[in-house]
């Protein structure tokens, strides 16, 4: 028997008499409740989804600045890559940025058949003059599901956001992860993991051509862009909704959730196991001295380590022992999910003036952190941050009463262990008493198994996405201090081996780059530039212009456009090397993208501490 909502929908659709029929209509004419209701997919179009047509609202709205600010990046003092020249971000800007943009703000709700949930959506429809037959999804960050609903306006795209059914507009997912102690909120896990964005995209893509009066079969180019958990979300869409997306940009994906989150506890665990708690300034000195020592290994002294592989092969941390360090008193911040402790945080503390010399114990802590996590049997459980990456997850706190440095557990990892492993509604671990490296592996194993099909997001079979013509740009800051760059390399390797099992490595990589391109960004931190290394970084508009050009004009990137924003080479634009090739400078203005088998081997990891495959 039809539900009340279904009867309401039928009645609403039957009484709609006015609907825009072509793109010559004005935004005011299109942006009506009746037009949006008429554009909705009939219930039954998407299995398990029932849309409430009487929930629709539509209003013309003006944004002071649209989306992410498109347009070309200026080319200035660009070096020449003898393999392929450095270029500006795009020969032709594909954005439609303006200081003030009018759009149609649409809201609607739906439920999952047989449940009592309500999922709320918001869409931004550009004016007919600006619309370019595109749909855009912008990923969130940390435990946030979305960015802004207007993110696509700069590109002539309809875009949208979803509350995931757990009020993601007002709460982060970690606040809704548990229904009560010991009880996982599985609906929120699935919706945050992949389902909410996929459903929002499918519904939005259906509405879009109808809204503008086109036939529903009209091609709508669909793009995704996000970094950190937004990068993970992008990978979730590639893996779960491959046929829905044409182009996806995934930066520093926070996938392999269980391993990466527990890794944030690892530096503190190293200090606990070694019973040595170094001054933060000592660890910072080791990082900075390593950057200085390895800077020139890529052929150019510019403050950027473009080859952490060569640094790992050629530099001995013990050589820093005896060097002096000094740090003035300061207030520092603790980190949040996927964010460097020195970049942003949720709490702060004051540290006194620090001075001394680097000891063997200091180096032992740093070396263990960079080596990664192994169990007591010597089996690798997870990789770590690249050498030269900031390791402030190991920062200790100063006890003014004892005048000594003490253990500090980053809430990034502590919250994960409390809520997702122990299933307790607590924000951090109190201590690491009795915790060993085996304990960390057990925590990883628990989260790995429990959230394998929701948060791990590392399925390597991308056949649906690839066979439907999808294109993927995947990038990661090489000195990322939050999500290790090696985690992205490992996933790229897994996809290569899964998708092309019968080919040798070189042949498989040639096939892979036709639709999946991966780039390491020299010296870059987590989803942005690195205050410790003034290297290049790709802008959001540049990335979008490149993926649009690839999809709509068939011009595949030969490299990733990135611009240096500080330091001696500020303003320089580089075309980054596509992995597995790496940059090697022959002069201060010229580099090659080279293949280095010994260097590439440093990125290979086998996680033998787990019996099941870790992709």
N, C-alpha and C positions, 0 to 999 in steps of 0.2 A: 504494500500500500504506500503511495507517495507520502513523503514527510511534509510537514507544514512548510518547511523551507523550500522544498521542491515545488509545491503548489504556488508559493509566493513567487518563485522564479518564473514559472510558466505564465502566471498572471502578468508579471512585470514585463516580460518579453512580448507578450501578446498585445499589450497596450502601448508599446513604444511606436510612435508614428513618425518621429523625426530622427533622421540620422545623416551625418555628413557622408557624402558619396565620392568626393574627390579631393585631391590635395590643394585645390584652389580655395577651399574653405579657410576661413581665418581661425586663429587659435580660439577666439571667443566662441565661434560656432561649433568647434569640435569639442571644447572642454565643457561638456555637459554631462550630468548624471545619465541621461537617456542614451547618449552616444556611447558612453562606457558600458552601460548595461547591455546594449545591443552587441557590443564587441566581445562580451564574455564567452568563454567556451561553454557549451551546454553541459550540464552535469552528466557524467558518463564519458566525457571526452578523455579525462584522465582518471584512470581507475583508482578508486578510493578517495577521490577529492570531490567535495560538494561545496560549491561557491555560493555565497549568500548575495544575490543581486541587490537586495534592499540595503546592504551595508555600504554600497558604493557612494562615494562623494567625489566631486570634481570641482576644482576652482583654479582660475588663472592666478598664478603667483609670480612674483618677481624676485629673482636672486640677485644679490649685490655683486657677486662674482660667481661664475659657473664653474663647478667641478674642480679639476686639478690644474687649470690654467694651461691651455695648450699653446702651440706655436713653436717656431723654430728656435733651436739653440744657436747662438752666434758661434761662428767658426773663427778662431783667432789663434795664431801661432801654432797651428796644428802640425804635429810631427808626421813624418811619412813612414808608414809601415810598408816595407819593401815587398811584403806578400800581398797586402791590399791597403790602399791609402786610407789615412784617417780622414774622416768626413764630418760635415755638420750633421745634426741629428736627422735631418730630412731635407731632400731637395725641394719638397713641396709640403707645406704644413697642411695637415688634414683636420685640424681643429677649427672650431667656430667660436673661439673665446671672445667674450665681450664683457664690458664693465657691468652691464645690467642686462640680465636675460630673463625673458618671460617664458613660462612653461606652464603646463597643466599638471597640477598636483592632484593625484588620484589615490584614494584609499579604498580598500575592500578587504573582506574577510572570507575565510573558508574553514571547513572542518574536515577531518578525516572520517570517512564513513565508519559508523559503528563506535565512534568515540565521542566524547563530550568536549573535545578541545576546540579552541578557536585560534586560528593563525591570522595575524593582521599583516597586510602588505601596503606599501606605499610606492607609487611609481611617479616618475617625472617625465612628461611627454614634451619634447621641444616643439616650438611652433612649426607649422608645415613648411615654412620657408627654410628652416634650419635642419629639418629631419633628413637624414641620409640613409634610411633603411638599415639602421643599426640598433642593436640592443647591447647594453653594457652592464656588467656586474662588477662592483668594487668590493674587494674583500675587507674584512675587519682586521683586528690585531689584538694580541693578548687573548683574553677570553671573550672579546667582543665579536659579534657575528657579522656586523656590517660596517661600512663606512657611511657615505652620504648618498641619499637617493638621487641627488643631482649630478653625480659624478660623470655621467655620460653626456651632459649637455654640450661640453666643449667639443665633442666629436660628432655632434648631430645624432646622438643616440638616445633612445628611451633607456631609462635605468630604473632600478628599484631596490628596495630593502624589505626585510622581513623580520618580524619579532619572534619567529621560530615556534610560536605557540607557548613560549615560556617568558614572554614579556622582555625580549632581548633589547627593546628600545630603552628600557630602564634598569635592566640587570645584566651583569656579565654572567657567562655560563657557569663559572665556578660557584656563583651564589645560588644556582639552581641545580647543581650537579647531584645533590642528594635530596630525597624526599624527607628523610629522617636518618639518624645515625644507623648505618648498616643497610640502608635501602637506596639503591641507585635510581635516579630519575632517568629511566631508559629512554623515554620519549625525548627528553631534552638532549640526551647523548646522541641519539640518531639525528635529531634536527640540527644540532650544532655540528655534528660530525660531517654531514653531507646533504641531508634530505631537504632542509629548509631552503637553501640557496637553489637547489635543483628544481624544487617545486615552484619557487618564485620565478625562476627563469622560464620554465615551461608555460606557466600561466601568462607571464608578461609577453612572451614571444607570440602567443596566440592572439592576445588582445591587440598588439601593436599594429599590424597591417589593417585590421578591422577598424581601429580607431581613426586611421587616416583615410579610410574609405577604399582601401585596396583589397584585393582578393586574399583570402587567408593563406593561399599557397604561395604568395609573394615572398621572395627570399628576403630574410632579415639577417644580416651579418651579426653574429653574436660574439662578443668579446668579454673576457674576464681579465682583471688585473688586481693583484694583491701581493703583500709581502708579510713575512713572519707567519702568524696564523692565517693571515690572508693568503699567503703562499700555499700553506697546507690546504686551505679551502679550495684554492684553484686546482690543486692536484686531486682533491676529492671530486671535483666536477669532471675533470678529465677521466678519472677512473670510474665514476659512477654514472655520469650523464654525458658520455663522450660524443654522442650524436647531436647534442644540443649546442655545442660550441664550435665556432670556427677558429678563433684565435685566443690563446690563453697565455698570460704573462704571470709567472710564479716566481716571486723573489724569496730567497732564504726560507724555504718552506719549513714550518715547525712540525714536520711529520716525524714518524717513529716516536710517537708521543711519550710512551713509557720510558724509553731509554733516554731521550733528550731531557725530560723533566727531572728524572733522578740524577742525571749527570750534573745538574746544578748543585746537588748536595755533595758531589764527589770531592771537590777541593777541600771542603770542611772536613770530610771523612779522612782525607789524606793527613791533614793536620792532627786529627784525633788519633789515628792509628800510629803516626810517627811521634805523637805526644810533643809536638813542636808547633808553636803558634807565632809565625813571623809577623813583624811589623808590616802593615800594608805598603809602606814606602819601600821596603826591601823587595817585595814582589814587583812593584811598579818599576823599580830600578832594573830588575832582571829583564822585564819585558822591553823597556826602552833601550837597554844595552844590547839586547838581541836584535832589535830593529836596526840599530846603528851598525852592528857588526855584519848583518845580512843584507843591508841596503844595496850594496854594489854587486851582489851575486847575480843580479839580472842584467848587468852591463851598464846601469846608469845610477849615479848617486843622486837621488832626489827625495830621500826620506821615506820611500815606499818600497816595501819588500814584495816584489811581484812574483817571487819564486820561493814560497815557503818550503817547497819540496827540496830545493837546493840548500836552504837554510837547515833543514832537518838532516840532510846528508853531510853537511860540511861544518856545522858549528857545534861546539861543545859548550854547554851551559856552564860547566865547571870553570871555564876560563874567566868567568865574571867574579869568582871568589876573590875577596879582598878589595873590590872596588867600593868606594864610599857612596853613600846616599844621604840625601837631606830632603825633608818635606816640611813646609811650614804647617802650623796648626790650621785645621780647616773643619768645615761641616760637610759630611758626605752623605749620600743617599743610598738606601737599599733598593734593589731592583724589583721590577714586576715581571710578569710572564714575558719571555722573549725579549727582554730589554737589558742592555748592559747596566750593571750597577752604577757606573759613573755617568750614565746617560740620563736615567730617569728612575724614580723609585717611589715607594709608598711610605717610607719613614726615613728619618735622618738621625745622625749622631755626630758628636764633635770628637775629633782626634787631636792629640797634642802634637807639638813639634817632634819630628823624628829625624834622627841622624845616627849613622853607624857605618859598618862595612858589611858587605855580603859574605855570609858564612856558608859552609858546606851544607848545613841544615836548611838554609834558605833555598839553596839550589836543589836540594833533594825534594823539597815540596814542589817546586815548579816543575822539575823533571817528571815527577810522578803524575802530576796533573796533565802535562802535555802527552805523556805516554798513553793515557787512557786507562779504562777500568779492566782489570783482570780478576778472575776469581782465585781462590787459594790453590787451585790445581794449575794455575798458569794459563788458563784459557781466556781468550779475549771476550769481554762482554760488550764493550762499546768503545768507539773511537772518541777522541777529545778534540778540543779546539786546536787549530794550527799553531805551531810555534810562531811567535810574534803577536798572537792575539792577546788582548787584555784578559787576565784571569782574576778579575776582582771578585768573582764568586768565592774566592779564598780569603778575602779581606777579613781580618780579625777586628775585634772591638777592644777599646782600651778601658780597663777597670781602674778608676781613679783611686779606689781604696787600696787595692793591692799594687798599683802602679805597674801593671803588667798587661800584656795582650792576651785576649781570651777568644775562644771559639765563637764564631757568628755563623748561623745557618741561614742562607738566603731563602726568603719566603717563596721564591720561584719554585724551588724543589721541595721545600718543607710543606707547603700547602698541598702540592700534588700528592705527596706521600700520605698526609693526613686524610685528605678527602677521597682520593681515587684509589689508594692502596688500602689504608686502614678503614676507610669509609666512615670517618668521624668528621663532624662539621667544625673543624678547627683550621686555623690559618697558617700554622707553622709547627715544626717539631720543637719540643722544649730543649732537647739535648740529643747527643749521639752516643750516650753511654751504652757500651756493649755492641755498638754497630761496627761491623767489619766490612771488607769489600764483598764478602759473600752475602752479607745482608743487603747491600745495594743491588746485587744481581738478583736476589730474591724479590726485591721490590719491583725491579724491571720486569721480571717474569710474571708477577701478578698482574701488573698493569697491561703487559703485552697480551696476556690471555684474556683478561676481562674486557678490554676495549679493542680487541683485534679488529672487529668489523665496524667500529665507529670512529675511533680517534687515531689509530695507527696510520692510516692513509698512505700505505706504501704498496698497494697492489701493482705489480709490474706489467700486467697484461693490459696494454692500451690499444688493443686491436680495434675496438669500436671507434675510438677517437681518430685513429690513424686511417681506418678504412673509409671514414666519412669526410676525409680531407682536412681534418683539424691540424693546426700548427701550434707548436708550443715553444715559447721562449722561457727558459729557466735560468736564473742567475743567482749568484750567492757571493757575498763579500768574503774574500779569502781570509781575512783576519777577524771574522765575526766572533765576538766574545760571548754570544748567547746560544745561537744554534750553530753547531760546528759546520764549517764548509764541507768537511768530509762526509757529512750525512747526505748532502746533495749529490756528491760524486758517487757515493755508494748506490743511491737510488738510480742514477743515470746508468751506472754499470749494470744494475739488475734489469732495467728495461731493455738495454742492449742485448743482454744474454737471453732474456725471455722472448723477445720479439724476433730475434735472428739466431736461433740456436744452431743452425747448420752452417753458419758462415764463420770465416776467420775474423779476428777482431777488426782489422782494417776495413774489410768489406762491410761488416756490420755497421761500423761507424759512418761509412759513406751513405748507407741506406738510411740510417737513423737521422742524420742531419737534414734530410729532405723534409722532415716534419717535426723533429725534436732537436732544438739547439740549446746547448748548455754552456754557460759562461761563468768563470770565476772573475770577480772584480778585484784587481790587485789592491791590497792594503785596506779595502773597505771593511767597515764594521757591520753591525746588524741593521740592514735596511736603510743604510745611509753612509755618509762620509765618516771617516775615522779621525778623531782629534789627534791621535798619535801618529797617523800617516796621511799626508796630504795627497791622496791619490784620486783617480778619476771615479766618477759615479754616474750611472745613467739616470736621466730625469724621467719622470712618469710620462710626460708628453712625448719625449723621444722614443720611449719604448712603445707607446701606443701608435705613433706614426709608423714605426717599423713593422709592427704586427699588421696594421691595416694595409700597408703597402704590400706586404707578403700575401695577405689573403685576397685583397681586392684587385691587385695589379700583378700578382704572380711573381713579384720580385723578392726572392729570399734574401735575408740579410747575409752579407759576407763576414760580418763582425758586428759587435754590439757597440753602438755609439755612446760614449761617456765623456764627461767634461771634468777637468780638474778645477776645483773651486777655491783652492788656497795654496800657499807655498810658492816656491820659485817658479813653478810652471802653471800658475793660476791662469785659467782661460784656455789652456791647451785642450784640444779635443782628440781623444784616442778612439780607434776602432778596436775594441777588445778582441782577444783571441778566443775562438771557439774551442772548447775543451774537446779532445785532450791536448791540443797544441797549447803551448805556453809562450809568453813574451820573452824575448832576449834582445836587449838593446845593443846595437853595434855602434851607436853614437848617441849624443844627447837628444837627437831629433829623429832617429830612425831605429825601428825595431823589426824583428821577424817573429812570426808565430812558428815555433819550432816543435818538433816531436822529440821528447827526451824519455827514452824507455826507463832508465834508472830513476829519473824523477817521478815519472808516472806511477812507478811501482810503489812509491811511498803512500799513494792513495788507496792501495788495495788492503782490504780488511776482511777477515773471516771470523765471524762471531761464534766461535765454537763453544762458548759457555752456554749457548742455547741449543736444544736439540732440534727445534723447528727452524726453518729458514728465516733469516732476517733480511728482508729486501730493502 
